[in-house]
Structures are given as structure tokens and as C-alpha cells.
């Protein structure tokens, strides 16, 4: 019978939010930052490069096929639980992603034990093509 050992210290330090395990309220960037992000990215997903629209505009345009690949969301480059800033008045920790790319990024980040996100394509796709915890390249996905 194979056994495995859980590293509870590592798991707890990864999950710890100073003892607060309730639902975390995340800010959205303020209007000034939203405009800067949209201008900087030309409304394109930082990971896929797809042109994005806000959910209400997708609905108004009656776009339903692949809508989550085209829906614009504001993403924290470095997740809050990994020490990233939630300051909605500064552009530093914000990027535009599609809803789908953001959802996939969250899955990877929640299982990542790397201490630093600086060289990860999910946090800084303009600096790196490699997803640090998996070693996968965005080029292998034929995106970015």
C-alpha cells in the first residue's frame, strides 16, 4: 500500500489569510485605472491576445459562442493570497484577461508553491512565456 505525507505547514502557509478563511472581497480597479488598462492593452487579453468585451456588451451584441473566451475581467497579476496588492488606485498589480484565461490562471495559482510570481507568464506575460509552476510555455499553446 502506497502512502503519502501531507506537508501541513506548507499547505497552511499557502492558505493562510491571517486566520480569515471567510469569503474574500476583492476590489475592482477604479475608473481611472480601468481606462488606463483598456488603453494599455487595447482591450486585449494579456495571455491570449484576444480582443475582449465587457459582459454586458457581449450580451448586447448577442455573442454567446466562446463568450467566456471573449469576456473582459480585471485580474490581479500577483494573487492577493500570494501577497499581491488589491489597491484599486494603482495600475501595478492589474491586467486584463478573458474570463476563461483568468479562471484557468486561478486554478494554477492556487496550486503553486512558488514564492515569487515575477518570472511567471500568468502574472507577467509581457516579460515571460513560461508558466513557472508547470514549466509550460504559452508558445506551446500557440498563444501570446
C-alpha positions as CSV (number, residue, x, y, z in Angstrom):
1,X,0.0,0.0,0.0
2,X,1.4,3.4,-1.1
3,X,1.2,6.2,1.4
4,X,1.8,9.9,1.0
5,X,2.6,12.6,3.5
6,X,1.0,16.0,3.6
7,X,3.2,18.9,4.4
8,X,0.7,20.8,6.6
9,X,3.0,23.7,7.3
10,X,3.4,24.3,3.6
11,X,-0.4,23.9,3.0
12,X,-1.4,26.2,5.9
13,X,1.1,28.9,5.0
14,X,-0.2,28.8,1.4
15,X,-3.8,29.1,2.5
16,X,-3.4,31.5,5.5
17,X,-5.1,34.8,5.2
18,X,-4.2,35.8,8.7
19,X,-6.7,33.4,10.1
20,X,-9.6,34.7,7.9
21,X,-11.0,31.9,5.9
22,X,-14.3,33.6,5.0
23,X,-15.1,34.8,1.5
24,X,-12.6,37.4,0.4
25,X,-13.9,40.6,-1.0
26,X,-11.8,41.7,-4.0
27,X,-11.8,45.3,-5.2
28,X,-12.2,46.2,-8.8
29,X,-9.9,48.9,-10.3
30,X,-11.3,52.4,-10.1
31,X,-12.5,54.1,-13.3
32,X,-9.1,55.9,-14.0
33,X,-7.2,52.5,-13.8
34,X,-9.9,50.8,-15.9
35,X,-9.3,53.4,-18.7
36,X,-5.5,53.0,-18.4
37,X,-5.8,49.2,-18.5
38,X,-8.0,49.2,-21.6
39,X,-5.8,51.8,-23.3
40,X,-2.6,49.9,-22.4
41,X,-3.9,46.5,-23.6
42,X,-6.1,47.8,-26.5
43,X,-8.9,45.7,-24.7
44,X,-7.0,42.5,-25.4
45,X,-6.3,39.6,-23.1
46,X,-2.8,39.7,-21.8
47,X,-2.5,35.9,-22.1
48,X,-4.4,35.0,-25.3
49,X,-4.3,38.3,-27.2
50,X,-8.0,38.0,-28.0
51,X,-10.0,41.3,-28.2
52,X,-12.3,41.4,-25.2
53,X,-15.6,43.0,-24.3
54,X,-17.4,43.5,-21.0
55,X,-20.2,41.0,-20.3
56,X,-23.0,43.5,-20.9
57,X,-21.6,44.3,-24.4
58,X,-21.2,40.7,-25.3
59,X,-24.9,40.1,-24.3
60,X,-26.0,43.2,-26.2
61,X,-24.1,42.0,-29.3
62,X,-25.7,38.6,-28.9
63,X,-22.3,36.9,-28.7
64,X,-22.7,33.6,-26.8
65,X,-20.3,31.2,-28.6
66,X,-17.0,31.2,-26.7
67,X,-18.3,34.2,-24.7
68,X,-16.1,33.3,-21.7
69,X,-13.0,33.5,-24.0
70,X,-14.1,37.0,-25.0
71,X,-15.4,38.4,-21.7
72,X,-13.1,41.1,-20.2
73,X,-12.2,40.8,-16.5
74,X,-9.7,42.7,-14.4
75,X,-7.1,40.4,-12.9
76,X,-4.6,40.8,-10.0
77,X,-1.3,39.9,-11.6
78,X,0.0,38.5,-8.3
79,X,-2.9,37.0,-6.4
80,X,-3.9,38.7,-3.2
81,X,-3.4,35.4,-1.3
82,X,0.2,35.4,-2.6
83,X,0.9,38.9,-1.3
84,X,-0.3,40.9,-4.4
85,X,-1.8,44.3,-3.9
86,X,-5.5,44.9,-4.0
87,X,-5.0,48.7,-4.3
88,X,-7.6,49.8,-6.9
89,X,-6.0,53.2,-7.4
90,X,-2.6,51.9,-8.8
91,X,-2.2,50.0,-12.0
92,X,0.9,47.9,-10.9
93,X,-0.9,44.7,-10.0
94,X,-3.7,44.8,-12.6
95,X,-4.0,43.3,-16.1
96,X,-6.9,42.5,-18.4
97,X,-7.7,38.8,-19.0
98,X,-10.5,36.9,-20.6
99,X,-12.9,35.3,-18.0
100,X,-11.7,31.9,-19.2
101,X,-7.9,32.7,-19.0
102,X,-8.5,34.2,-15.5
103,X,-10.3,31.1,-14.4
104,X,-7.5,28.8,-15.7
105,X,-4.9,31.1,-14.1
106,X,-6.6,30.9,-10.7
107,X,-6.5,27.1,-10.9
108,X,-2.7,27.1,-11.4
109,X,-2.0,29.9,-8.9
110,X,-4.0,28.1,-6.1
111,X,-1.8,25.1,-6.6
112,X,1.5,27.0,-6.9
113,X,4.1,26.9,-4.2
114,X,6.5,29.4,-5.9
115,X,7.4,32.3,-3.6
116,X,7.7,34.8,-6.4
117,X,5.5,35.5,-9.4
118,X,7.9,37.9,-11.2
119,X,9.0,35.4,-13.9
120,X,5.7,33.7,-14.4
121,X,3.8,34.2,-17.7
122,X,0.5,34.2,-15.9
123,X,1.4,37.3,-13.9
124,X,3.7,39.0,-16.4
125,X,3.0,37.6,-19.9
126,X,4.8,40.5,-21.4
127,X,8.0,39.5,-19.7
128,X,7.9,35.7,-19.8
129,X,6.3,32.9,-21.8
130,X,6.9,30.2,-19.2
131,X,4.2,29.3,-16.6
132,X,6.5,28.9,-13.6
133,X,4.8,26.1,-11.6
134,X,4.1,23.9,-14.6
135,X,7.1,24.8,-16.9
136,X,4.6,25.1,-19.8
137,X,5.2,27.8,-22.4
138,X,2.4,30.0,-23.7
139,X,4.1,29.5,-27.1
140,X,3.3,25.8,-26.9
141,X,-0.4,26.8,-26.7
142,X,0.1,29.0,-29.8
143,X,-1.0,32.0,-27.7
144,X,1.0,35.2,-27.0
